[in-house]
């Protein structure tokens, strides 16, 4: 298989793995497709952010719903498209790190499919804050910001894979667990940087720095607690980075 076909298969695999879109399966499957798909995380954000932006535009501009309701529908659409994949990871991290005091106990709790008090409270706060933040941003900025922040926030997951090791013995991210290096890491960063251009010029650097700072703090925290990342940590990094971007955008004067 030549280079472009291999990468196209990796990109297709990334969208298949991280969304619930009814895509046809690849004709020729290789185990390496899933590992190589890590370089295409940000492009999943293009798909999810595009759907979220389309729903917001239809609700706010076509139907004429108020921003708060349009924001909620947009958020619901993004959750449906991904099957709450990242939100589930964030909730598991809240449960694991909130209820576990040792590495072994944290990993054990995160493997449990049940949602505990820490996870329920955490996801409620996460979704509520994102909902309010999107509604607070100027309507002229929301559609492009939805695409931009969904793309850039997925760079956070890629960076975790670049600087840390996968620590769980098994899990949903085990098949793609790899440390991003070289050109593939650069591709992830460049893709995210390009998506920042969709934001107002004055917001690009502050939003990027805020998202990077939150990702760095989270990375240091999980490194100290469990010595690396799990699939749930990748989802949590994306969620935290996205929320940080929205809050920064509102703080910079993007409020309606």
C-alpha positions in Angstrom: 0.0 0.0 0.0 1.5 3.3 -1.0 1.9 6.3 1.3 -1.2 8.3 0.4 -3.5 5.3 0.5 -2.0 4.3 3.9 -2.6 7.7 5.4 -6.1 8.0 3.8 -6.9 4.7 5.5 -5.5 6.0 8.8 -7.6 9.2 8.5 -10.7 7.1 7.7 -10.0 4.9 10.7 -9.7 7.9 13.0 -13.2 9.1 12.0 -14.6 5.6 12.3 -13.1 5.0 15.7 -13.9 8.4 17.3 -17.4 9.0 15.9 -20.6 7.1 15.4 -21.0 8.1 11.8 -22.2 5.2 9.6 -19.1 4.9 7.5 -18.4 1.9 5.3 -15.5 -0.3 6.5 -12.2 -0.3 4.8 -11.8 -2.9 2.1 -8.2 -3.8 3.3 -7.7 -3.6 7.0 -4.3 -3.5 8.7 -3.5 -3.3 12.4 -1.3 -0.3 11.8 -4.2 1.8 10.6 -5.4 2.4 14.1 -1.9 3.3 15.4 -1.3 5.7 12.5 -4.8 7.3 13.1 -3.4 9.2 16.0 -1.9 11.7 13.6 -5.4 12.4 12.3 -7.1 13.3 15.7 -7.5 17.0 14.7 -9.3 16.0 11.5 -11.9 14.2 13.6 -12.4 17.7 15.2 -13.2 19.1 11.8 -16.0 16.6 11.3 -17.4 16.9 14.9 -17.0 20.7 14.9 -18.6 21.0 11.5 -21.6 19.1 12.6 -21.9 21.1 15.8 -21.5 24.4 13.8 -24.2 23.3 11.3 -26.7 22.5 14.0 -26.0 25.8 15.8 -26.4 27.7 12.5 -29.7 26.0 11.7 -31.0 26.5 15.2 -29.9 30.1 15.7 -29.9 31.6 12.2 -32.6 29.6 10.3 -35.1 28.7 13.0 -34.3 31.8 15.1 -33.9 30.1 18.5 -32.1 32.0 21.3 -28.4 31.5 21.7 -28.7 29.4 24.9 -31.0 26.9 23.2 -28.9 26.8 20.0 -25.8 26.2 22.1 -27.5 23.3 23.9 -28.6 21.7 20.6 -25.1 22.1 19.2 -23.5 20.5 22.2 -26.0 17.6 22.0 -25.2 17.1 18.4 -21.4 16.9 19.1 -22.1 14.3 21.9 -24.3 12.2 19.6 -21.7 12.3 16.7 -19.0 11.0 19.0 -21.1 8.7 21.1 -20.0 10.7 24.2 -16.6 9.1 23.6 -14.5 11.9 25.1 -17.1 12.9 27.7 -17.1 9.3 29.0 -13.3 9.4 29.3 -13.5 12.7 31.3 -16.1 11.1 33.6 -14.0 8.1 34.2 -11.0 10.3 35.0 -13.0 12.2 37.5 -14.1 8.9 39.2 -10.6 7.3 39.0 -8.6 10.3 40.2 -11.3 11.4 42.6 -11.8 8.0 44.3 -8.4 6.4 44.0 -5.3 7.0 46.1 -2.9 4.7 44.4 -2.0 4.2 40.8 -3.5 0.7 40.9 -6.7 1.8 42.4 -7.1 4.8 40.0 -6.7 2.5 37.0 -9.1 -0.1 38.5 -11.8 2.5 39.0 -11.4 3.9 35.5 -11.9 0.5 34.0 -15.3 0.3 35.8 -18.1 1.1 33.3 -20.3 2.5 36.1 -20.3 6.2 36.7 -19.7 7.3 40.3 -20.4 10.6 42.1 -17.1 12.2 41.0 -17.8 11.3 37.4 -21.5 12.5 37.5 -20.6 15.8 39.1 -17.6 16.3 36.8 -19.5 15.7 33.5 -22.4 17.8 34.7 -20.0 20.7 35.4 -18.1 20.2 32.1 -21.2 20.1 29.9 -22.9 23.0 31.8 -19.8 25.2 31.5 -19.4 24.5 27.8 -23.1 25.1 27.2 -23.0 28.5 28.9 -19.7 29.5 27.3 -20.9 28.8 23.8 -24.0 30.8 24.4 -22.0 33.7 25.8 -19.8 34.1 22.7 -20.9 36.6 20.0 -23.1 34.9 17.5 -20.8 36.0 14.7 -17.9 34.0 16.2 -19.7 30.8 17.3 -19.7 28.7 14.0 -16.0 29.1 13.2 -15.1 28.8 16.9 -16.9 25.5 17.2 -14.8 24.1 14.4 -11.6 25.7 15.6 -11.8 24.6 19.2 -12.9 21.0 18.4 -9.8 20.7 16.2 -7.3 22.4 18.5 -8.5 20.6 21.6 -7.7 17.3 19.9 -4.1 18.4 19.6 -4.0 18.0 23.4 -4.6 14.3 23.1 -1.9 14.0 20.5 0.6 15.9 22.7 -0.1 13.5 25.6 0.8 10.6 23.4 4.0 12.4 22.4 5.3 13.0 25.9 4.0 10.1 28.0 3.6 6.4 27.8 0.4 4.3 27.9 0.1 2.8 31.4 -3.0 0.6 31.4 -2.6 -3.1 30.7 -5.7 -3.0 28.5 -8.4 -0.5 27.4 -10.2 1.0 24.5 -7.1 3.1 23.5 -4.6 0.2 23.8 -4.7 -0.7 20.1 -3.7 2.9 19.1 -1.3 3.5 22.0 1.9 4.8 20.6 4.2 7.8 21.2 3.8 10.3 18.4 7.1 11.3 17.0 8.7 13.3 14.1 6.6 14.2 11.1 3.4 12.7 12.5 3.6 14.9 15.7 4.4 18.0 13.6 1.4 17.2 11.4 -0.9 17.2 14.5 0.5 20.5 15.8 0.4 22.2 12.3 -3.2 21.1 11.9 -4.2 22.6 15.2 -2.3 25.8 14.5 -4.1 26.2 11.2 -7.5 25.8 12.9 -6.6 28.7 15.3 -6.8 31.0 12.3 -10.6 30.6 12.4 -10.7 32.6 15.6 -10.6 36.4 15.7 -7.0 37.6 15.2 -6.6 39.0 18.7 -7.8 35.8 20.3 -5.4 33.4 18.6 -2.4 33.6 20.9 -4.3 34.0 24.2 -6.6 31.1 23.4 -3.7 28.9 22.3 -1.7 29.7 25.4 -4.6 29.0 27.7 -5.4 25.7 26.1 -1.7 24.7 26.1 -1.4 25.7 29.8 -4.4 23.6 30.8 -3.1 20.6 28.8 0.4 21.0 30.4 -1.0 21.1 34.0 -3.2 18.1 33.3 -0.3 16.2 31.8 1.9 16.9 34.8 -0.9 15.9 37.2 -1.6 12.5 35.6 2.1 11.8 35.2 2.5 12.4 38.9 -0.5 10.3 39.8 -0.3 7.3 37.5 3.0 7.8 35.5 1.4 8.2 32.1 -1.9 8.3 30.2 -4.8 6.0 29.4 -7.5 6.3 26.8 -9.7 8.0 29.3 -7.0 10.6 29.9 -6.9 11.4 26.2 -10.6 12.1 26.3 -10.3 14.2 29.4 -7.4 16.2 27.9 -9.6 17.0 24.9 -12.5 18.1 27.0 -10.5 20.2 29.4 -8.6 21.9 26.5 -11.9 22.7 24.6 -13.5 24.2 27.7 -10.4 26.3 28.4 -10.6 27.6 24.8 -14.2 28.6 25.2 -13.6 30.3 28.6 -10.6 32.2 27.2 -12.7 33.3 24.2 -15.4 34.7 26.4 -12.9 36.4 28.7 -11.3 38.1 25.7 -14.5 39.9 24.9 -16.2 37.5 22.7 -19.4 37.7 24.8 -22.6 38.7 23.1 
